[in-house]
Amino acid sequence: MDASFKQQKIINLVSARLGVLPPDAKISIGSYGMFTRKELIKHVKRNDEIGQKMVAVDLEYLKSLKTGILYA
């Protein structure tokens, strides 16, 4: 599987997961500040520094769910 294709699939997944949040939800990304759902989706799709951080955070969350860490 092509690396850029895989990255685009991950971007689509994270964007879709963010899309189910309430429109007025705000998420703090460390020292980057607070962002609305819409702002985060834009950053993820741009694949900029904030978007990459959001992708990394979401993937870690999903991996934790898979391994059961969050249920211990």
C-alpha positions as CSV (number, residue, x, y, z in Angstrom):
1,M,0.0,0.0,0.0
2,D,1.3,3.4,-1.0
3,A,2.4,5.6,2.0
4,S,0.5,8.6,0.8
5,F,-2.6,6.5,0.2
6,K,-2.3,5.2,3.8
7,Q,-1.8,8.7,5.2
8,Q,-4.9,9.9,3.3
9,K,-7.0,7.1,4.8
10,I,-5.8,8.0,8.3
11,I,-6.6,11.7,7.6
12,N,-10.1,10.7,6.4
13,L,-10.6,8.5,9.5
14,V,-9.6,11.2,12.0
15,S,-11.6,13.9,10.1
16,A,-14.7,11.6,10.2
17,R,-14.2,10.9,13.9
18,L,-13.9,14.7,14.6
19,G,-17.0,15.2,12.5
20,V,-19.2,13.4,15.0
21,L,-18.3,15.7,17.8
22,P,-20.9,18.4,18.7
23,P,-20.4,21.5,16.6
24,D,-19.7,23.7,19.7
25,A,-17.1,21.2,21.2
26,K,-13.7,22.6,21.8
27,I,-10.5,20.6,22.1
28,S,-7.3,21.7,23.7
29,I,-4.1,20.6,21.8
30,G,-1.4,21.3,24.4
31,S,0.4,24.6,23.9
32,Y,-1.3,25.1,20.5
33,G,-4.5,26.2,22.2
34,M,-8.2,25.5,21.9
35,F,-9.9,24.5,18.7
36,T,-13.4,24.0,17.4
37,R,-14.3,20.8,15.6
38,K,-14.4,22.6,12.3
39,E,-10.9,24.2,12.9
40,L,-9.4,20.8,13.8
41,I,-10.9,19.1,10.7
42,K,-9.3,21.9,8.6
43,H,-5.9,21.4,10.2
44,V,-6.1,17.6,9.8
45,K,-7.0,17.9,6.1
46,R,-4.2,20.4,5.6
47,N,-1.8,18.0,7.3
48,D,-0.1,20.9,9.0
49,E,1.6,20.8,12.4
50,I,-1.6,21.0,14.4
51,G,-3.4,18.5,12.2
52,Q,-0.5,16.0,12.5
53,K,-0.6,16.4,16.3
54,M,-4.4,15.7,16.3
55,V,-3.8,12.6,14.1
56,A,-1.1,11.3,16.4
57,V,-3.3,11.9,19.5
58,D,-6.3,10.1,17.9
59,L,-4.2,7.2,16.7
60,E,-2.7,6.7,20.2
61,Y,-6.3,6.7,21.6
62,L,-7.4,4.1,19.1
63,K,-4.3,1.9,19.8
64,S,-5.1,2.2,23.5
65,L,-8.7,1.0,22.9
66,K,-7.4,-1.9,20.9
67,T,-4.9,-3.1,23.6
68,G,-7.5,-2.5,26.4
69,I,-5.4,0.0,28.3
70,L,-8.3,2.3,28.8
71,Y,-10.4,-0.6,30.3
72,A,-7.8,-1.6,32.9
